């Protein structure tokens, strides 16, 4: 009986991992929640992987299309999946109209120095359209609070996958909660662009 239960647990775990890591083109039944919100980007100073200081509010305001997500470099859970899916989305995002910028913000600023961010970039083959950002703890907390992304218990391991999409300076934010594949992210971006064009 114990052997049967152990085998069942292993099979179930493998199925869950396959679902989490799959980058399927199927966008009919996404495994994430979608909602629309109005957020005010906080005026905080962050640092990119090249050690440049970034006024985050200005950086967001200056981009036509913005995608924001959160991770940290020492994470061995969902963060590598989040990062890989952002990279996978780029070929499709490049087909959309206008410019865009993906901001991947560290949840572990004390550990994630610019040097560690550069190593992380190399690990995932991150190119120019994705900007990795870190900063001091207060700045990161203010940013998380502004986007309603504070994780429970103050333990970064409790953070849930979250992606925010804004298709224009006057457009609302689309909030995607859960793991979003590269193809689904590109699909959501196209929807956001269409909706922004309809209201402009």
C-alpha positions as CSV (number, residue, x, y, z in Angstrom):
1,X,0.0,0.0,0.0
2,X,2.8,2.4,0.9
3,X,4.6,1.6,-2.3
4,X,1.4,2.3,-4.3
5,X,0.9,5.7,-2.6
6,X,4.5,6.7,-3.1
7,X,4.2,5.8,-6.8
8,X,1.0,7.8,-7.1
9,X,2.6,10.8,-5.5
10,X,5.6,10.7,-7.9
11,X,3.3,10.4,-10.9
12,X,1.2,13.4,-9.7
13,X,4.3,15.5,-9.0
14,X,5.6,14.8,-12.6
15,X,2.2,15.8,-14.0
16,X,2.3,19.1,-12.1
17,X,5.9,19.8,-13.2
18,X,5.0,19.2,-16.8
19,X,2.0,21.6,-16.6
20,X,4.2,24.3,-15.0
21,X,7.0,24.1,-17.4
22,X,4.9,23.6,-20.6
23,X,5.0,26.5,-23.0
24,X,1.9,25.4,-25.0
25,X,0.4,27.5,-27.8
26,X,-3.0,26.8,-26.3
27,X,-4.5,30.1,-25.1
28,X,-8.1,28.9,-24.7
29,X,-7.8,27.7,-21.1
30,X,-5.0,29.6,-19.4
31,X,-3.9,28.5,-16.0
32,X,-3.8,32.0,-14.5
33,X,-6.2,34.7,-13.4
34,X,-6.8,37.9,-15.3
35,X,-8.1,41.2,-14.0
36,X,-7.8,44.9,-14.8
37,X,-6.6,47.5,-12.4
38,X,-5.4,51.1,-12.0
39,X,-2.0,51.3,-10.3
40,X,0.2,54.4,-9.7
41,X,3.8,53.5,-10.3
42,X,5.8,54.6,-7.2
43,X,8.7,57.1,-7.6
44,X,11.5,54.8,-6.4
45,X,15.1,54.5,-7.4
46,X,16.3,51.1,-8.5
47,X,19.5,49.8,-10.0
48,X,19.9,47.7,-13.2
49,X,22.4,45.0,-13.9
50,X,24.9,47.5,-15.4
51,X,24.7,49.5,-12.1
52,X,22.8,52.3,-13.6
53,X,20.3,54.1,-11.3
54,X,16.8,54.0,-12.6
55,X,13.9,56.3,-11.7
56,X,11.3,53.6,-12.0
57,X,8.3,55.9,-12.5
58,X,10.1,57.6,-15.3
59,X,11.2,54.4,-16.8
60,X,7.7,53.1,-16.9
61,X,6.2,56.4,-18.2
62,X,8.8,56.5,-21.1
63,X,7.8,53.1,-22.4
64,X,4.8,52.5,-24.8
65,X,4.3,48.9,-23.7
66,X,5.4,47.7,-20.2
67,X,5.5,44.2,-18.7
68,X,6.5,43.8,-15.1
69,X,7.2,40.6,-13.2
70,X,9.0,39.6,-10.0
71,X,11.7,37.0,-9.2
72,X,15.0,36.5,-7.4
73,X,18.2,34.9,-8.6
74,X,18.6,32.3,-5.9
75,X,15.0,31.0,-6.3
76,X,14.8,27.3,-7.3
77,X,11.0,27.2,-7.5
78,X,8.8,29.2,-9.9
79,X,11.3,32.1,-10.6
80,X,13.2,30.2,-13.3
81,X,9.9,29.3,-15.0
82,X,8.8,32.9,-14.8
83,X,12.1,34.1,-16.3
84,X,12.2,31.5,-19.0
85,X,8.6,32.3,-20.1
86,X,9.4,36.0,-20.4
87,X,12.4,35.1,-22.7
88,X,10.2,32.7,-24.7
89,X,7.6,35.5,-25.2
90,X,10.0,37.9,-26.9
91,X,9.8,36.5,-30.5
92,X,6.1,36.9,-30.5
93,X,6.3,40.3,-28.7
94,X,8.6,41.5,-31.4
95,X,5.8,41.0,-33.9
96,X,3.5,43.5,-32.1
97,X,3.2,47.1,-33.0
98,X,5.4,49.6,-31.1
99,X,8.2,49.3,-28.6
100,X,8.0,47.5,-25.3
101,X,10.1,46.9,-22.2
102,X,10.0,44.0,-19.7
103,X,11.1,44.8,-16.1
104,X,12.0,41.8,-14.0
105,X,12.3,43.1,-10.4
106,X,14.2,41.3,-7.6
107,X,12.4,40.3,-4.5
108,X,15.7,39.7,-2.7
109,X,17.6,43.1,-3.1
110,X,20.1,42.4,-0.3
111,X,21.3,39.3,-2.2
112,X,20.7,40.3,-5.8
113,X,23.5,42.7,-6.5
114,X,24.0,44.0,-10.1
115,X,26.8,41.4,-10.5
116,X,24.3,38.6,-9.6
117,X,21.8,40.1,-12.0
118,X,24.4,39.9,-14.8
119,X,25.0,36.3,-14.0
120,X,21.3,35.6,-14.1
121,X,21.0,37.4,-17.5
122,X,23.7,35.1,-18.9
123,X,22.0,32.0,-17.4
124,X,18.8,32.7,-19.3
125,X,20.1,34.4,-22.4
126,X,18.4,37.6,-21.4
127,X,18.7,40.3,-24.1
128,X,18.0,44.1,-24.4
129,X,14.2,44.0,-24.1
130,X,14.3,42.6,-20.5
131,X,15.7,44.9,-17.8
132,X,16.6,43.3,-14.4
133,X,16.3,45.6,-11.5
134,X,17.2,45.5,-7.8
135,X,17.4,48.3,-5.1
136,X,17.1,48.8,-1.4
137,X,14.6,46.9,0.7
138,X,12.4,50.0,1.2
139,X,12.2,50.8,-2.5
140,X,11.3,47.2,-3.4
141,X,8.6,47.1,-0.6
142,X,7.1,50.4,-1.8
143,X,6.9,49.1,-5.3
144,X,5.3,45.8,-4.3
145,X,2.8,47.6,-2.2
146,X,1.9,50.0,-5.1
147,X,1.2,47.0,-7.3
148,X,-0.6,45.0,-4.6
149,X,2.2,42.4,-4.9
150,X,3.3,42.1,-1.2
151,X,3.8,38.4,-0.4
152,X,2.4,37.0,2.8
153,X,4.6,36.6,5.9
154,X,7.5,38.6,4.6
155,X,9.0,35.4,3.3
156,X,10.0,35.8,-0.4
157,X,9.5,32.0,-0.9
158,X,5.7,32.7,-0.4
159,X,5.5,35.0,-3.4
160,X,3.1,34.0,-6.1
161,X,3.8,34.4,-9.9
162,X,2.5,37.8,-11.0
163,X,2.8,39.6,-14.4
164,X,1.5,43.1,-15.0
165,X,0.9,44.4,-18.6
166,X,0.2,48.0,-19.6
167,X,-0.4,48.7,-23.3
168,X,-0.1,52.4,-23.2
169,X,0.5,55.4,-21.0
170,X,-3.2,55.9,-20.4
171,X,-4.2,52.2,-20.5
172,X,-5.1,50.3,-17.3
173,X,-2.9,47.5,-16.0
174,X,-3.8,43.9,-16.8
175,X,-2.9,41.7,-13.8
176,X,-2.1,38.1,-14.6
177,X,-1.8,35.9,-11.5
178,X,-0.2,32.5,-11.9
179,X,2.4,31.0,-14.3
180,X,2.0,32.5,-17.7
181,X,3.6,30.7,-20.6
182,X,5.5,32.7,-23.3
183,X,2.7,32.2,-25.8
184,X,0.0,33.1,-23.4
185,X,1.8,36.3,-22.4
186,X,2.1,37.3,-26.1
187,X,-1.6,36.6,-26.5
188,X,-2.4,38.8,-23.5
189,X,-0.2,41.6,-24.9
190,X,-2.1,41.5,-28.2
191,X,-5.4,41.7,-26.4
192,X,-4.1,44.6,-24.3
193,X,-3.0,46.5,-27.5
194,X,-6.4,45.9,-29.2
195,X,-8.3,47.2,-26.1
196,X,-6.0,50.2,-25.8
197,X,-6.5,51.0,-29.5
198,X,-10.3,50.8,-29.1
199,X,-10.4,53.3,-26.2
200,X,-7.9,55.8,-27.7
